[in-house]
Amino acid sequence: MNLSNLKPAKGSVKKVKRIGRGQGSGHGGTSTRGNKGAGQRSGTVAKRGFEGGQMPLQRRVPKHGFKNPFRREFEVVNVGQLQRYIDKFKMQVVDPETLNNFGIIRKNDRIKILGNGELKSKVDVKVHAISEKAKKAIEAAGGSVNII
């Protein structure tokens, strides 16, 4: 074997469809574009969502629901998760800045603490929202809660 007799694997290379090269090619005449109409000319593009005149999907499916533009999204952190972060990162203060520094939340996220799990460590918490159960758990462990 040498460079002069190398060939691609069988079936890996397809023949190019040569369009508009006479009737003998099988792709002459209309050049596979069909008869008449704008589609046989160059430069035609159907608009996005067009389904050939059939009622398009976005009009067949009924409208549903409502998205409140003023909704405030919160990143949820449970008390149990908080304990794990305190053990792992040795935090005394939990606020958006420290949680962001440790890669737990993104920079502009709002934080809500929920009461699932146990908290054993004393910690000062400065967050945007907190549940009653979580507040009681933090205060029972000797910590303090501030709402930003």
C-alpha positions as CSV (number, residue, x, y, z in Angstrom):
1,M,0.0,0.0,0.0
2,N,1.2,3.5,-0.8
3,L,-0.2,7.0,-1.4
4,S,-1.0,6.3,-5.1
5,N,-3.6,3.6,-4.3
6,L,-5.3,4.9,-1.2
7,K,-9.1,5.1,-1.4
8,P,-11.8,6.1,1.0
9,A,-13.8,3.3,2.6
10,K,-16.6,1.8,0.6
11,G,-19.8,3.8,1.0
12,S,-18.2,6.7,2.8
13,V,-18.2,9.0,-0.2
14,K,-21.4,9.9,-2.0
15,K,-21.6,11.2,-5.6
16,V,-22.6,14.8,-5.9
17,K,-26.1,15.5,-7.3
18,R,-25.4,17.4,-10.5
19,I,-28.4,19.5,-11.1
20,G,-29.4,21.2,-14.4
21,R,-27.0,19.3,-16.7
22,G,-29.5,17.9,-19.2
23,Q,-32.3,15.3,-19.3
24,G,-29.9,12.4,-19.5
25,S,-28.7,13.2,-15.9
26,G,-32.2,12.7,-14.5
27,H,-32.0,16.1,-12.9
28,G,-32.4,18.3,-15.9
29,G,-35.4,20.4,-17.0
30,T,-36.8,21.8,-13.7
31,S,-33.6,20.9,-11.8
32,T,-35.6,19.1,-9.0
33,R,-37.5,22.3,-8.1
34,G,-40.9,21.2,-9.4
35,N,-43.2,23.1,-11.9
36,K,-44.2,26.8,-11.7
37,G,-44.5,29.0,-8.7
38,A,-42.1,31.1,-6.7
39,G,-40.3,28.0,-5.4
40,Q,-38.7,27.3,-8.8
41,R,-37.0,30.7,-8.8
42,S,-33.9,31.6,-6.8
43,G,-34.1,33.6,-3.6
44,T,-37.3,32.2,-2.1
45,V,-37.4,31.4,1.6
46,A,-40.6,30.3,3.5
47,K,-41.1,32.4,6.6
48,R,-40.3,30.8,10.0
49,G,-43.1,28.5,11.1
50,F,-44.7,28.2,7.6
51,E,-46.1,24.7,7.1
52,G,-47.1,24.9,3.4
53,G,-50.5,26.6,4.0
54,Q,-51.5,24.2,6.7
55,M,-52.5,25.9,10.0
56,P,-49.2,26.4,11.7
57,L,-48.4,24.8,15.1
58,Q,-48.3,28.1,17.0
59,R,-51.8,28.9,15.9
60,R,-53.2,25.3,16.3
61,V,-52.2,25.1,19.9
62,P,-54.3,27.2,22.3
63,K,-52.8,30.0,24.4
64,H,-52.2,28.9,28.0
65,G,-51.1,30.6,31.2
66,F,-49.5,33.8,32.2
67,K,-46.0,34.9,33.1
68,N,-45.8,37.6,35.7
69,P,-43.2,40.1,34.6
70,F,-42.8,41.3,38.2
71,R,-42.2,37.9,39.8
72,R,-39.2,37.8,42.2
73,E,-37.2,34.5,41.8
74,F,-35.2,33.2,44.8
75,E,-32.4,30.8,45.0
76,V,-33.5,28.3,47.7
77,V,-31.0,27.2,50.4
78,N,-32.2,24.8,53.1
79,V,-31.0,24.9,56.7
80,G,-29.5,21.4,56.2
81,Q,-27.5,22.6,53.1
82,L,-26.4,25.7,55.1
83,Q,-24.9,23.4,57.8
84,R,-23.0,21.5,55.1
85,Y,-21.6,24.8,53.7
86,I,-20.7,26.0,57.2
87,D,-18.8,22.7,57.9
88,K,-17.1,22.7,54.5
89,F,-16.2,26.4,54.1
90,K,-16.0,27.4,57.8
91,M,-18.5,30.3,57.4
92,Q,-19.5,32.5,60.3
93,V,-21.7,34.9,58.2
94,V,-24.0,33.8,55.5
95,D,-24.8,36.6,53.0
96,P,-25.1,36.8,49.2
97,E,-21.4,37.9,48.9
98,T,-20.0,34.9,50.8
99,L,-22.3,32.4,49.1
100,N,-21.3,33.9,45.7
101,N,-17.6,33.7,46.6
102,F,-17.9,29.9,47.4
103,G,-19.8,29.4,44.1
104,I,-23.1,28.4,45.7
105,I,-25.2,31.2,44.0
106,R,-24.7,33.6,41.2
107,K,-23.8,37.3,41.7
108,N,-27.3,38.9,41.6
109,D,-29.4,36.0,42.9
110,R,-31.9,36.6,45.7
111,I,-31.6,34.0,48.5
112,K,-34.4,32.4,50.5
113,I,-33.6,30.1,53.4
114,L,-36.0,27.2,54.1
115,G,-36.2,25.1,57.1
116,N,-35.5,21.6,55.8
117,G,-32.7,19.9,57.8
118,E,-30.8,20.6,61.0
119,L,-28.5,23.4,62.0
120,K,-26.0,22.9,64.8
121,S,-23.7,25.8,64.3
122,K,-24.1,29.5,65.3
123,V,-24.3,31.6,62.2
124,D,-25.3,35.2,61.3
125,V,-27.6,35.2,58.3
126,K,-28.3,38.1,55.9
127,V,-30.7,37.1,53.2
128,H,-33.6,38.4,51.1
129,A,-36.3,36.0,52.5
130,I,-36.5,33.3,55.1
131,S,-39.2,30.9,56.3
132,E,-40.5,30.9,59.9
133,K,-39.2,27.3,60.5
134,A,-35.7,28.3,59.2
135,K,-35.7,31.5,61.3
136,K,-36.5,29.5,64.5
137,A,-33.8,26.9,63.7
138,I,-31.1,29.6,63.2
139,E,-32.1,31.4,66.4
140,A,-32.3,28.1,68.3
141,A,-28.7,27.4,67.3
142,G,-27.7,30.9,68.7
143,G,-27.5,32.7,65.3
144,S,-29.1,35.9,64.1
145,V,-31.3,36.7,61.1
146,N,-31.3,39.9,59.1
147,I,-33.5,40.5,56.1
148,I,-31.8,42.5,53.3
